[in-house]
């Protein structure tokens, strides 16, 4: 479903969960609204904002489920969902 032929790209690692949002220490800049996946490639939320300077930035993800997100857990977006 839409993922065929696309590669997962590591978005970054979970830094914290703040007020119900998952904060990711970013490795690449995603598009706002991009779907975010856990390490099992299950959708876990969408990008709601990008914070901070380009050298060390954070991505706020609005989770679609409230299961535990471990600090340091890698999260992914699909190829083509990064901001060009």
DRENVEX-746537 format. One record per residue: residue in one letter; y, x negated, z of N, C-alpha, C, O in turn. Coordinates in steps of 0.001 Angstrom, whole numbers, plus 500000, padded with zeros to 6 digits. Each point is the difference from the previous one (the first is absolute). Example, Ala and Ser with C-alpha at 12.3 -4.5 7.8 and 13.67 -1.06 7.14 Angstrom:
! residues 2
A494310486810507800501190500890500000501200499100500000499981498964500665
S501069501386498615501190499180500060501090500770500730501108499491500169
This chain:
! residues 84
X498795499181500000501205500819500000501258499145500000500539499754501079
X499942499799497836501239499267499950499894498533500387500896499213499696
X498004500407500980499855498603500422499205499202498974499957498772500075
X499420501903498977499156499330499025500774498919499245501071500264499453
X498387498532500520500636498916499274501149499323500723500593499057499476
X499727501412501722501087499380500761499419499183501132499007500382500620
X501628498483499642499536499124501073500790500270501270501191500307499943
X498142499579501212500754500078501253500790498708500207499500498908499731
X501722501225500742500858498859500317500347500083501473500371501064500495
X499512497823500205500291500042501428501494500201500226500834499228499527
X499477501833501210501381500335500323500498499139501149501140499536499991
X498005500255500992500344499237501194499070500383501127498954500612499781
X501440499019501442499176500286501172500754500885500973501221499915500131
X498021500942500552500602500871501010500654499132501068499360499122500578
X501921501131499678500756499259501014500076500809501287499865499457501097
X500353501858498758500108500880501166499940501444499534500142500291498812
X499644500610502140500143501426499739501155500463500885499933499906501225
X501124500594498141501221500383500711500342501446499671500195500351498836
X499876500484502195500359501419499830499195500665498894500542500747499186
X498166498974500794499108500638499031499976499376498622499193500397499159
X501679498630500589500012499311498701499290498653500146500086499350501042
X499218500248497910499329498704499983500970498997499381500455500185498871
X499860498751501872500916498969499508499155498822499529499190499452500748
X501020500173497990499215498948499352500897498803499759501101500145499469
X498437498662500916500709498777499632499660499748498537498854499697499669
X502140500429499455499762500040498557499676498673499357500514498951500390
X498617501121498610499683498852499147500485500237498578500217499055499242
X499952502212500404500552500361498691500808501273500175499741500782500914
X501234499429498215500899501147500135499434501166499184499866499902498780
X499805501202501899499455501160499295501110500949499539501152499870500413
X498489501069498741500906501091499659500025500974501171498992500169500686
X502143500468499544500056501061501007499080501126499537499994500355498821
X499239500198502095499067501066499659498645499511499525499114500812499732
X500703497862500155498709499460499565498922500355501015500245499971501206
X498568500364498310498864500263500888499510498686500594499941498975499320
X499710501075501953499514498821500718498557500261500408499649501106500410
X499514497859499472498566500107500267499591499032501098500596498935500163
X498371501452500594499451499089501010498998499062499333499825500041498782
X499519499117502009499092499009499423498747500622499386499278499327499265
X500450501960501027498884500717499365500455500711498728499227500728499377
X502040499054500241500626500622498828500109501512500153499986500731499009
X500122499737502233500271501410500270501509500160500155500634499196500684
X499958501835498687501442500206500166500336500215501469499328500769500686
X501720498548499803500374500152501411501451500420500183500427500274501122
X500343499780497781501396500403500135500809499630498770499459499598498970
X501879500551501169500905499656498911501168499176500535500388500129501161
X500162499027497975501152499171500358501216500898500175500363500746499090
X500275499181502097501188500829500223501287499187500017501061500541499689
X498882498167500665501204499165499916499630498526500064498894499627500391
X502072499546499209499850498546500012501176499461500795501151500357499744
X498553498777501228501013499530500947500077498482500023498981499319499881
X502216500155500270500168498578500256500316499172498776500039500510498880
X500188498195501345500333499078498908498772499702499142498867500214500433
X501359499298498360498889499763499082499055498900500468498832500003499611
X501628499064501202499118498929500468498957500503500999498857499542499985
X501526501392500877499054500583500960500352501471500132500919500372500730
X498341500454498557500326501432499980498840500814500553498864499538500099
X501474501682500251499020500924500555499997501272499176501013500390499420
X497833500245500541499814501219499235499580501082500983499064499821500779
X501635501295499173499653501125500860499123500949499197500368500444498912
X498458499858501647499040500874499333499832501259500833499717499933501196
X500459501207498167499762501285500665498510500298499842499535500271498892
X499708499680502223498550500188499874499629501454499707500658500934500459
X498279499227498771499489501335499695498936500406501013499565501151500026
X500023497906500800499043500280501073500397499178501209500666498973499870
X498932501471501286500438499336501223498915499148500644500031499774501210
X499016499754498004498985499135500601500626498648500308501053499657499462
X498297499582501402500560498731500454500175498992498879499126499834499150
X501998499509500864500271498922499055500145498735500822500910499887500821
X498201499168498961499984498794500810501065499011499547500214499802498804
X500444499585502164500968498957499689499289498902499207498914499561500379
X501693500003498534499415498962499158499106500532498893499577499235499134
X500124502068500875499149500601498964500713499960498648501158500408499906
X498170499109499049500644499979498685500053501388499387499075500798500154
X502023499483499148500153501250499262500300499659498547500472498904499698
X499256502032499409500057499738498560500767501089499247500129501133500464
X500371498488498366500499500954499017499224499711498720499326498974499906
X500758501903499124499336499760498729500956499314499024501214500198500050
X498220499009499083500762499318498956500881501022499283499541501091499663
X501706498558500107500946500901499356500857500763500999500964500658499609
X498697499262501679500761500682501037501036499066500656500755500423500876
X499273498310498695500988499090500558501321500203499289500046500454498856
X501020499207501831501334500156499398500238498834499050499847498839500379
X500528501476498388500157498980498972501317499398500032500296499117499194
